[in-house]
């Protein structure tokens, strides 16, 4: 007699899926309104996502706000799931989101207040920063538990990460992203976002300038040589997300 396959009630981190769905619905609705009625949003390159598998995919992106960048990508993936690539202008996809979507965020950020704690239920893989804590520069090794959490998320679905770990433009990338790519070998898709820094405050919770044009651009999945070092991988990633500082001669021109 065949056993009935039961649908999971929790995500890989033990969060109840009903809570995750409710959080995505609420914040997805707010995001949809902001992207379509307060600002103008353009999505490009979704054809590169057409044949991606359901697991083992890592999206690497530049970072302009703490929360709005990733919330907007969630909305883009909701539209993709419902057969509407390169669009974010329909509201109803928030009722049918991609549930195996996660994002890597600093544990310090996700515990900074009740709103971030609630947002974490949408799919946060919270990790300890190795270079900064409580506003102070530090230098510590990567927590093995953090690596295991990232591994678990990538094996379960799609993961969004911001290699710079800060919203400062042209900040250097963190080598942890390169180690994830080398050790877990996911499909890596670069994403370039723009306009969010002008349209929102640093956290992405407050509207700063209305009618800003926001863009989210997906590029082709990346290819890495088998013998690439973490530094070579990181340099390739930073170039793909267009965060290599321009030559000083151009800056001063």
Backbone bond lengths (Angstrom), bond angles and torsions (degrees), N, CA, C in turn:
res aa  C-N    CA-C-N  psi(-1)  N-CA   C-N-CA  omega(-1)  CA-C   N-CA-C  phi
1 X - - - 1.462 - - 1.530 109.88 -
2 X 1.337 116.43 127.51 1.463 120.69 -179.19 1.524 110.66 -70.71
3 X 1.327 114.96 137.43 1.456 119.61 176.93 1.519 109.98 -81.26
4 X 1.312 116.10 144.06 1.464 121.29 177.64 1.518 108.40 -76.39
5 X 1.334 116.05 126.84 1.457 120.10 179.06 1.518 110.01 -80.94
6 X 1.306 116.02 121.30 1.457 120.92 -178.76 1.523 110.84 -89.88
7 X 1.312 115.22 137.63 1.447 119.90 176.07 1.525 109.95 -71.85
8 X 1.332 119.07 145.34 1.470 121.06 179.94 1.525 110.97 -67.27
9 X 1.326 115.24 144.55 1.454 120.53 177.36 1.523 111.66 -102.13
10 X 1.337 116.54 -10.51 1.458 120.72 -178.36 1.525 109.89 -136.24
11 X 1.342 115.21 156.55 1.458 118.73 176.58 1.526 108.95 -81.29
12 X 1.339 119.74 177.78 1.467 120.59 -176.64 1.518 114.57 -60.65
13 X 1.337 117.58 -15.15 1.463 121.30 -178.77 1.524 112.55 -102.70
14 X 1.321 116.11 8.13 1.455 120.44 175.82 1.505 115.28 88.66
15 X 1.339 118.91 2.65 1.459 121.18 178.48 1.528 110.02 -77.92
16 X 1.327 117.92 133.45 1.471 119.84 179.58 1.525 111.33 -64.23
17 X 1.317 116.41 134.59 1.464 120.13 -176.36 1.524 112.42 -66.91
18 X 1.331 117.91 -28.96 1.465 118.93 178.84 1.531 109.94 -64.95
19 X 1.345 116.58 -36.55 1.469 119.97 178.48 1.522 110.27 -70.02
20 X 1.325 116.43 -41.29 1.460 120.32 178.27 1.526 110.23 -61.65
21 X 1.324 117.18 -42.65 1.463 121.03 -179.43 1.533 110.90 -64.10
22 X 1.319 117.31 -39.81 1.462 120.80 -179.86 1.527 111.33 -66.66
23 X 1.332 116.72 -42.68 1.466 120.65 179.47 1.526 110.22 -63.92
24 X 1.329 116.76 -44.56 1.465 120.40 179.13 1.526 110.20 -62.95
25 X 1.324 117.61 -39.70 1.465 120.74 179.52 1.532 110.69 -62.72
26 X 1.330 116.36 -47.96 1.474 120.06 -176.87 1.527 111.62 -65.72
27 X 1.322 117.05 -52.33 1.453 119.77 -178.11 1.525 111.76 -74.16
28 X 1.341 116.69 -27.27 1.457 119.63 175.29 1.515 111.61 -65.75
29 X 1.328 116.93 -37.50 1.461 121.13 177.86 1.523 110.98 -64.75
30 X 1.330 116.35 -44.04 1.471 120.62 177.69 1.526 110.28 -62.88
31 X 1.334 116.10 -43.51 1.466 120.51 179.85 1.525 110.91 -62.62
32 X 1.330 116.75 -44.85 1.471 120.93 178.60 1.526 110.62 -57.25
33 X 1.323 117.64 -44.80 1.470 121.05 -179.34 1.530 110.60 -63.23
34 X 1.314 116.90 -44.10 1.461 120.47 -178.00 1.525 111.73 -66.62
35 X 1.327 117.03 -41.03 1.457 120.48 -176.59 1.528 113.00 -73.50
36 X 1.338 117.05 -21.51 1.458 119.60 -175.05 1.524 115.14 -114.59
37 X 1.327 117.82 -24.91 1.459 120.06 -176.33 1.527 113.49 -114.41
38 X 1.325 117.13 -24.42 1.467 120.24 176.29 1.527 110.03 -97.95
39 X 1.328 115.73 -38.97 1.463 121.01 178.64 1.521 109.95 -122.95
40 X 1.318 116.22 177.65 1.458 123.40 173.09 1.522 107.61 -114.20
41 X 1.326 116.93 133.80 1.465 119.91 -173.57 1.522 111.35 -126.31
42 X 1.321 115.26 134.77 1.463 122.13 178.33 1.524 109.08 -122.42
43 X 1.325 116.16 129.25 1.464 122.08 178.89 1.525 108.29 -114.98
44 X 1.324 116.13 133.39 1.460 120.67 -178.61 1.523 110.51 -132.80
45 X 1.338 115.81 154.74 1.462 121.59 170.06 1.510 116.15 82.71
46 X 1.332 118.23 14.26 1.460 119.52 -178.41 1.532 112.82 -66.76
47 X 1.343 116.71 -14.57 1.463 119.08 177.01 1.524 111.05 -63.69
48 X 1.334 117.19 -22.58 1.466 120.58 178.59 1.532 111.97 -73.76
49 X 1.328 118.18 -12.23 1.454 122.25 -177.78 1.525 111.95 -100.03
50 X 1.319 116.59 -2.30 1.457 121.68 -170.08 1.526 113.33 -57.91
51 X 1.331 117.86 -42.83 1.461 121.08 -173.85 1.524 113.32 -108.86
52 X 1.320 117.03 21.35 1.461 119.45 179.52 1.531 110.96 -70.15
53 X 1.336 117.47 144.10 1.468 119.94 175.36 1.518 111.02 -70.27
54 X 1.305 116.74 170.84 1.459 121.97 -177.06 1.529 112.48 -80.94
55 X 1.313 117.11 -13.69 1.471 122.07 178.34 1.520 109.57 -134.26
56 X 1.342 114.39 170.48 1.461 122.43 171.90 1.533 112.90 64.36
57 X 1.334 116.38 42.74 1.458 121.52 177.97 1.529 108.60 -124.76
58 X 1.327 116.29 131.70 1.462 121.93 179.62 1.527 108.97 -120.79
59 X 1.327 116.53 122.13 1.461 122.21 175.68 1.527 108.30 -97.46
60 X 1.315 117.26 123.97 1.466 121.77 179.11 1.525 107.62 -110.23
61 X 1.324 116.49 130.34 1.461 120.00 -172.90 1.515 111.41 -140.29
62 X 1.343 115.36 153.20 1.460 119.56 166.28 1.527 108.40 -69.75
63 X 1.324 116.40 167.67 1.467 120.28 -167.95 1.533 108.67 -132.72
64 X 1.342 117.73 122.60 1.464 120.27 -179.43 1.528 113.19 -118.86
65 X 1.321 118.21 -24.47 1.475 121.92 173.87 1.518 108.22 -140.57
66 X 1.325 116.32 159.76 1.463 118.97 -178.62 1.524 112.47 -63.60
67 X 1.332 117.02 -44.33 1.459 119.76 -170.24 1.524 115.33 -119.79
68 X 1.334 119.08 -30.25 1.456 119.69 -170.94 1.518 112.80 -71.44
69 X 1.333 117.71 -31.93 1.469 120.10 177.87 1.530 110.10 -58.25
70 X 1.327 115.08 -52.63 1.463 119.08 -175.25 1.524 111.02 -71.17
71 X 1.340 118.07 -34.76 1.466 120.27 177.79 1.530 110.56 -63.21
72 X 1.323 116.33 -37.82 1.460 120.41 179.11 1.522 111.10 -67.48
73 X 1.344 116.96 -38.86 1.463 119.42 177.42 1.524 111.08 -65.73
74 X 1.322 117.12 -36.40 1.461 120.56 174.56 1.530 109.65 -56.78
75 X 1.344 116.51 -45.12 1.459 120.54 -178.72 1.531 110.95 -65.89
76 X 1.329 116.89 -38.55 1.466 120.40 176.98 1.528 110.07 -60.81
77 X 1.323 116.74 -44.28 1.463 120.08 -178.35 1.528 111.58 -70.22
78 X 1.322 117.63 -28.44 1.473 119.83 173.76 1.525 109.93 -63.30
79 X 1.330 116.41 -43.43 1.458 119.98 178.98 1.529 111.14 -65.98
80 X 1.324 116.99 -40.08 1.461 120.43 177.91 1.517 110.64 -61.80
81 X 1.318 116.51 -44.01 1.468 121.27 -179.96 1.518 110.96 -59.19
82 X 1.324 116.54 -32.25 1.465 121.13 -176.85 1.535 112.82 -100.63
83 X 1.343 115.44 22.63 1.454 120.59 171.73 1.506 115.89 76.96
84 X 1.346 117.24 27.26 1.460 120.54 -179.30 1.525 110.36 -131.21
85 X 1.339 117.37 72.19 1.472 119.83 179.87 1.523 111.97 -68.97
86 X 1.332 115.07 155.85 1.470 122.73 178.81 1.521 112.88 59.43
87 X 1.336 116.08 30.17 1.470 119.83 178.64 1.520 110.00 -140.90
88 X 1.326 115.86 152.00 1.467 121.57 171.40 1.525 109.66 -141.00
89 X 1.333 117.13 19.61 1.465 120.33 -169.80 1.522 114.91 -97.00
90 X 1.309 118.19 5.00 1.467 120.59 176.75 1.521 109.05 -106.46
91 X 1.339 114.99 140.84 1.465 118.04 -177.84 1.523 112.73 -85.98
92 X 1.327 117.58 -36.66 1.463 119.53 -170.06 1.532 115.82 -62.98
93 X 1.351 121.59 -23.28 1.466 118.81 176.75 1.529 114.90 -58.65
94 X 1.340 118.05 -18.71 1.471 119.04 178.50 1.525 111.04 -66.35
95 X 1.335 117.10 -15.85 1.465 120.34 178.11 1.524 112.09 -86.45
96 X 1.332 117.08 -8.00 1.465 120.90 -179.78 1.529 109.00 -136.56
97 X 1.341 117.27 66.86 1.462 120.49 -174.20 1.525 112.75 -82.10
98 X 1.311 115.89 165.42 1.465 121.89 169.89 1.524 107.18 -76.40
99 X 1.320 116.75 118.66 1.460 120.49 -174.21 1.527 113.14 -87.21
100 X 1.324 117.55 -19.69 1.471 119.38 179.82 1.525 110.56 -98.99
101 X 1.330 115.44 46.48 1.458 122.89 177.84 1.521 108.86 -114.68
102 X 1.331 116.41 132.35 1.461 121.52 -175.86 1.528 109.47 -135.53
103 X 1.320 116.25 162.09 1.458 120.83 175.61 1.519 109.65 -139.61
104 X 1.332 115.96 141.71 1.457 121.89 -179.89 1.524 108.85 -88.31
105 X 1.321 116.25 128.39 1.468 121.26 -177.46 1.518 109.84 -143.09
106 X 1.324 115.54 155.24 1.458 120.72 178.07 1.525 109.81 -68.15
107 X 1.301 115.54 132.11 1.471 120.95 -179.79 1.529 110.36 -58.73
108 X 1.328 116.50 -36.88 1.463 121.51 179.59 1.530 110.75 -60.66
109 X 1.339 116.80 -40.03 1.462 121.38 -179.77 1.523 111.36 -69.34
110 X 1.328 116.53 -44.09 1.458 120.49 -174.78 1.523 112.91 -74.04
111 X 1.335 117.17 -10.11 1.465 121.03 177.23 1.524 111.77 -111.20
112 X 1.343 116.53 16.41 1.464 120.47 -173.73 1.523 113.94 -82.87
113 X 1.323 118.26 -1.08 1.458 120.69 179.37 1.519 110.70 171.89
114 X 1.329 117.46 173.48 1.465 120.73 -177.33 1.521 113.37 -63.65
115 X 1.334 118.22 -35.67 1.462 120.46 -179.36 1.537 111.51 -68.07
116 X 1.336 119.46 -48.96 1.471 118.86 175.66 1.524 112.97 -60.09
117 X 1.339 117.21 -36.82 1.466 119.87 178.01 1.526 110.96 -62.11
118 X 1.318 115.56 -37.51 1.462 119.87 177.85 1.524 110.55 -70.30
119 X 1.326 116.63 -42.35 1.462 121.03 178.48 1.525 111.74 -61.28
120 X 1.323 116.51 -29.83 1.461 120.01 -179.04 1.526 111.71 -60.51
121 X 1.331 117.01 -27.51 1.465 120.64 179.61 1.522 112.20 -66.15
122 X 1.335 117.38 -18.84 1.462 120.07 -179.12 1.527 111.57 -69.97
123 X 1.344 117.34 -17.46 1.458 119.20 177.97 1.509 114.52 143.25
124 X 1.327 117.64 31.01 1.460 120.87 -178.53 1.525 111.75 -73.86
125 X 1.334 115.18 132.54 1.462 121.91 166.96 1.519 104.74 -104.90
126 X 1.323 115.90 93.95 1.463 120.55 -172.44 1.525 110.82 -82.62
127 X 1.334 115.98 130.48 1.459 121.38 -178.96 1.524 109.66 -129.26
128 X 1.323 115.80 158.35 1.453 120.72 176.20 1.526 109.26 -83.83
129 X 1.327 116.51 133.42 1.461 119.40 174.30 1.523 109.38 -65.76
130 X 1.315 115.78 140.99 1.464 119.68 178.01 1.525 111.92 -94.80
131 X 1.345 116.39 -8.72 1.463 119.58 -174.44 1.526 113.80 -120.30
132 X 1.343 117.85 -11.64 1.464 118.75 -176.68 1.523 109.86 -156.23
133 X 1.336 115.94 141.32 1.464 120.91 177.11 1.525 108.46 -154.63
134 X 1.343 115.65 132.21 1.464 121.84 178.79 1.522 112.28 52.96
135 X 1.341 116.09 37.19 1.455 120.78 177.30 1.513 115.01 79.73
136 X 1.330 117.86 3.32 1.458 121.42 -178.69 1.524 110.73 -112.46
137 X 1.330 116.01 142.22 1.460 120.80 176.16 1.527 109.11 -72.44
138 X 1.337 116.87 133.24 1.458 121.22 179.06 1.529 108.33 -135.44
139 X 1.304 116.24 175.08 1.467 121.48 176.52 1.521 107.57 -148.15
140 X 1.340 115.11 100.87 1.456 118.81 179.53 1.527 109.41 -139.10
141 X 1.309 115.23 161.37 1.453 120.44 -179.21 1.520 112.37 -74.43
142 X 1.323 115.22 165.96 1.456 120.99 178.60 1.519 109.85 -73.48
143 X 1.328 116.39 134.79 1.459 121.87 177.94 1.528 108.64 -72.62
144 X 1.342 119.34 123.87 1.466 121.19 179.21 1.527 112.98 -56.24
145 X 1.332 117.22 -29.99 1.469 120.17 178.29 1.527 110.78 -65.96
146 X 1.335 116.36 -34.96 1.460 119.90 177.83 1.527 110.86 -65.92
147 X 1.329 116.42 -43.05 1.459 120.27 178.42 1.520 111.32 -62.70
148 X 1.316 116.02 -39.02 1.466 119.60 179.26 1.518 110.58 -66.71
149 X 1.332 117.35 -36.74 1.460 120.65 177.66 1.521 111.50 -64.18
150 X 1.331 116.72 -42.11 1.464 120.88 178.15 1.521 110.15 -65.07
151 X 1.321 116.78 -42.44 1.462 121.00 177.92 1.534 110.80 -58.96
152 X 1.322 115.49 -43.79 1.464 120.96 -179.41 1.527 111.02 -62.13
153 X 1.343 116.28 -41.79 1.469 120.55 -179.01 1.523 111.34 -67.10
154 X 1.342 117.03 -44.53 1.467 120.51 -178.88 1.530 110.64 -65.51
155 X 1.295 116.95 -38.39 1.464 119.51 178.12 1.524 112.16 -67.78
156 X 1.344 116.53 -23.46 1.463 120.99 -178.14 1.517 113.25 -91.01
157 X 1.345 118.35 -22.72 1.456 117.53 -175.54 1.509 114.13 179.73
158 X 1.336 115.92 -138.50 1.460 123.73 -179.80 1.524 109.03 -101.81
159 X 1.339 115.61 141.00 1.468 120.99 -177.67 1.525 109.05 -129.60
160 X 1.325 116.24 135.96 1.467 122.75 176.49 1.529 108.17 -106.25
161 X 1.323 116.18 132.39 1.461 119.26 176.67 1.522 110.32 -137.66
162 X 1.318 115.16 155.95 1.462 122.74 -179.70 1.522 107.77 -120.23
163 X 1.337 118.20 97.62 1.471 121.30 -171.62 1.518 114.96 -57.15
164 X 1.334 117.74 -26.76 1.470 119.21 -178.06 1.521 112.44 -76.86
165 X 1.336 117.16 -26.79 1.455 119.84 179.43 1.513 114.06 68.15
166 X 1.328 117.59 12.81 1.458 122.60 -179.67 1.516 108.26 -154.75
167 X 1.330 116.84 158.90 1.462 120.54 179.32 1.527 112.41 -88.88
168 X 1.308 118.04 1.20 1.468 121.72 -179.83 1.521 109.89 -71.75
169 X 1.343 118.66 125.05 1.463 120.01 -179.25 1.520 112.31 -63.97
170 X 1.336 115.12 142.32 1.460 124.13 178.13 1.529 113.43 62.79
171 X 1.336 116.89 18.74 1.461 119.49 173.57 1.528 108.34 -66.10
172 X 1.325 118.60 147.94 1.474 119.90 -179.09 1.525 111.49 -64.62
173 X 1.307 116.02 147.74 1.464 120.52 177.49 1.520 111.06 -76.26
174 X 1.323 115.89 156.68 1.461 121.31 179.36 1.525 109.42 -96.64
175 X 1.313 116.17 136.74 1.461 120.40 -172.53 1.521 112.41 -69.57
176 X 1.327 117.00 -12.95 1.457 119.00 177.86 1.518 111.72 -57.89
177 X 1.342 116.37 -36.85 1.465 119.87 178.40 1.522 110.52 -62.55
178 X 1.323 117.15 -41.64 1.466 120.80 179.63 1.521 111.20 -64.11
179 X 1.325 117.00 -38.73 1.466 120.26 178.36 1.525 110.86 -66.32
180 X 1.329 117.14 -37.99 1.467 120.41 176.72 1.526 109.91 -60.47
181 X 1.321 116.31 -45.46 1.468 121.15 -178.43 1.521 110.46 -64.85
182 X 1.323 116.78 -44.23 1.467 119.79 -177.07 1.532 111.26 -70.10
183 X 1.333 117.27 -40.45 1.461 120.22 -174.34 1.526 113.26 -81.27
184 X 1.345 117.50 -35.47 1.462 120.29 -174.54 1.528 112.96 -101.41
185 X 1.328 116.64 -16.72 1.467 122.75 177.01 1.533 113.46 52.07
186 X 1.337 118.47 50.83 1.471 119.55 176.29 1.526 110.83 -80.32
187 X 1.321 116.46 166.94 1.453 120.79 167.38 1.525 106.60 -73.12
188 X 1.326 117.66 127.60 1.468 122.19 -174.10 1.525 109.52 -110.27
189 X 1.334 115.68 120.76 1.462 121.80 -179.33 1.527 109.24 -115.41
190 X 1.331 119.03 117.05 1.467 120.46 177.81 1.528 111.30 -76.65
191 X 1.340 115.38 145.38 1.459 122.29 177.93 1.525 108.01 -132.22
192 X 1.313 116.70 136.78 1.469 121.36 176.78 1.521 107.91 -121.18
193 X 1.332 116.35 120.62 1.464 120.95 177.74 1.521 109.07 -110.46
194 X 1.342 115.62 149.25 1.464 119.37 179.48 1.527 109.22 -150.01
195 X 1.318 116.43 152.80 1.455 122.26 178.39 1.510 114.15 94.20
196 X 1.309 117.98 -19.34 1.465 120.92 -176.55 1.523 111.12 -67.56
197 X 1.314 116.62 -34.43 1.467 120.07 179.53 1.528 111.10 -66.58
198 X 1.321 116.56 -31.20 1.469 120.04 178.36 1.522 111.70 -82.34
199 X 1.319 116.87 -33.22 1.455 120.52 -174.26 1.515 115.65 -85.69
200 X 1.341 116.70 -21.53 1.463 120.49 -175.37 1.520 110.74 -134.47
201 X 1.330 115.47 164.17 1.458 119.41 173.06 1.522 109.17 -73.69
202 X 1.320 116.78 179.83 1.460 121.41 -173.75 1.523 112.47 -59.46
203 X 1.323 117.51 -37.79 1.463 119.91 179.64 1.527 112.60 -77.78
204 X 1.332 116.25 -22.16 1.455 119.44 -177.85 1.509 112.84 85.13
205 X 1.328 117.27 15.19 1.464 121.34 -177.93 1.532 111.75 -99.64
206 X 1.338 116.58 -24.99 1.461 120.56 -177.25 1.529 109.98 -116.01
207 X 1.330 115.53 135.33 1.466 120.39 177.48 1.522 108.98 -74.46
208 X 1.326 116.48 129.17 1.467 121.17 -177.84 1.528 112.09 -101.74
209 X 1.317 117.10 -47.50 1.457 121.91 -179.46 1.522 109.17 -136.83
210 X 1.323 117.42 116.56 1.458 121.88 -177.32 1.534 111.69 -73.04
211 X 1.336 114.00 159.29 1.467 122.58 177.54 1.521 112.21 60.35
212 X 1.310 116.26 32.96 1.464 121.08 174.51 1.530 109.30 -81.15
213 X 1.306 116.71 141.93 1.468 120.29 176.10 1.525 109.19 -84.67
214 X 1.317 115.92 118.11 1.460 122.62 178.28 1.522 108.85 -103.01
215 X 1.313 117.08 139.40 1.458 120.12 177.15 1.528 110.31 -128.85
216 X 1.327 115.41 141.52 1.465 123.10 175.00 1.524 106.04 -130.25
217 X 1.319 116.28 113.69 1.460 120.20 -173.26 1.534 110.53 -121.91
218 X 1.322 115.50 121.57 1.460 122.10 178.22 1.521 109.51 -96.66
219 X 1.327 115.72 139.96 1.455 121.05 179.65 1.537 110.22 -111.41
220 X 1.316 115.32 173.79 1.466 120.13 178.59 1.521 110.49 -63.12
221 X 1.348 117.43 146.63 1.474 119.92 174.16 1.516 110.56 -54.74
222 X 1.313 115.26 143.79 1.459 121.28 -174.30 1.523 111.68 -84.76
223 X 1.320 114.93 156.30 1.459 122.85 174.97 1.524 108.26 -120.15
224 X 1.344 115.96 135.39 1.461 120.93 179.86 1.526 109.16 -125.18
225 X 1.305 116.18 140.35 1.462 120.13 175.24 1.528 109.70 -65.90
226 X 1.324 116.98 145.89 1.465 121.01 -176.60 1.523 112.34 -60.92
227 X 1.316 117.00 -31.19 1.460 120.00 -177.54 1.525 112.82 -97.36
228 X 1.336 117.57 17.44 1.470 120.67 179.93 1.520 111.18 -63.84
229 X 1.310 116.49 137.44 1.459 121.20 174.55 1.530 108.74 -83.58
230 X 1.344 117.88 160.95 1.470 119.14 176.48 1.522 113.05 -53.60
231 X 1.337 117.62 -38.15 1.458 120.44 -179.79 1.528 110.97 -66.00
232 X 1.318 116.97 -40.78 1.470 120.75 178.16 1.527 111.03 -65.41
233 X 1.317 116.41 -40.49 1.469 120.52 177.76 1.518 109.94 -62.96
234 X 1.333 116.58 -45.35 1.464 120.72 -179.00 1.529 111.01 -62.44
235 X 1.310 117.24 -43.02 1.467 120.34 179.00 1.524 110.95 -61.38
236 X 1.323 116.42 -39.33 1.458 120.74 179.42 1.524 111.11 -66.88
237 X 1.329 115.93 -40.36 1.467 120.93 179.12 1.528 110.63 -65.20
238 X 1.325 117.05 -46.32 1.462 120.71 -177.85 1.522 111.46 -63.17
239 X 1.326 116.99 -35.84 1.459 119.94 176.22 1.524 110.56 -67.23
240 X 1.330 116.45 -39.18 1.467 120.58 -178.12 1.520 112.27 -66.42
241 X 1.342 117.59 -33.86 1.464 119.79 179.19 1.531 111.60 -94.46
242 X 1.337 114.36 12.23 1.468 122.59 172.14 1.527 112.94 59.62
243 X 1.337 114.36 45.84 1.453 120.03 179.29 1.522 112.74 -121.07
244 X 1.321 115.64 26.25 1.471 120.19 172.18 1.520 107.24 -86.45
245 X 1.316 119.30 121.72 1.478 120.71 -177.58 1.516 110.90 -57.17
246 X 1.328 116.85 140.52 1.466 119.82 177.70 1.523 109.60 -68.19
247 X 1.333 117.32 155.56 1.474 119.84 176.99 1.516 111.06 -54.97
248 X 1.313 115.27 144.47 1.469 120.32 -177.31 1.519 111.75 -58.48
249 X 1.324 117.00 -31.01 1.450 120.43 -179.43 1.523 111.39 -64.85
250 X 1.370 116.16 -33.28 1.448 119.79 178.77 1.510 111.46 -75.76
251 X 1.344 115.75 -36.45 1.461 120.32 179.77 1.514 110.89 -63.10
252 X 1.332 116.24 -39.72 1.471 121.28 -176.08 1.526 112.90 -89.10
253 X 1.318 116.06 -0.57 1.466 118.75 -177.20 1.519 111.08 -69.64
